[in-house]
Amino acid sequence: MGLSPSVLLTEKDLVNYQELTYFNKQEILQAYRVFRNLKKQSIRDRGEELQIPVQMIMNIPELKVNPFRDRLCSVFSNNRDYMNFEEFLDMMSVLSSNAPKDLKAHYAFNVYDFNNDQRLCEEDLMQLLDRLTCGLPNDPSCYMEGKLSDKEKKKIIKEIFAIADLDRDQELSFSEFCHIIDKSPDFITSFIIHL
């Protein structure tokens, strides 16, 4: 169901996307406008599929200030360098206010699993804390005074493991992560991007 650069969304596409996402027709059209409005010269036509460089997608206003924008695009894109409309729509749908908490938890876990081993280990949590306090690595907008020391990060991680690491293996499984999410009422509102 990939879209070619010259084709607009059809009614059939809109119906299918409404069935497959947490968006209504207007929200799908808005996502499509955002996707199409990225620089025309950065569109890559691979056969029938329109793709946009992930670097361009990370710079849309809705993602630009998100310290996990590279990880979000990585988790939702099959091709690490480009994203097609359906991948973009999936990402925005999961990040919408209509997506259920368990789906958001699944994707949040994958975003925070920097080494992609299906566990959140100390290194993953160190990177997570760095991004929460300082942004992306090598980001010029990172203010060093906001960055936590390794000692501070290790103390926080020790507390996280004391509360959430139920099997005491110094890693968080997905179920242990969900246990934390269940105790965090603002998770559902913090894992949202409005188009």
HELIX and SHEET records of a PDB file:
HELIX    1   1 GLU A   11  LEU A   20  1                                  10    
HELIX    2   2 LYS A   25  ARG A   36  1                                  12    
HELIX    3   3 LYS A   40  SER A   42  5                                   3    
HELIX    4   4 VAL A   54  ILE A   57  1                                   4    
HELIX    5   5 PRO A   61  LYS A   64  1                                   4    
HELIX    6   6 ARG A   69  PHE A   76  1                                   8    
HELIX    7   7 PHE A   85  VAL A   94  1                                  10    
HELIX    8   8 LYS A  101  TYR A  112  1                                  12    
HELIX    9   9 GLU A  122  CYS A  134  1                                  13    
HELIX   10  10 MET A  144  GLY A  146  5                                   3    
HELIX   11  11 ASP A  150  ALA A  164  1                                  15    
HELIX   12  12 PHE A  174  ASP A  182  1                                   9    
HELIX   13  13 PHE A  187  SER A  190  1                                   4    
SHEET    1   A 3 ARG A  44  ARG A  46  0                                        
SHEET    2   A 3 GLU A  49  PRO A  53 -1                                        
SHEET    3   A 3 TYR A  82  ASN A  84 -1                                        
END                                                                             
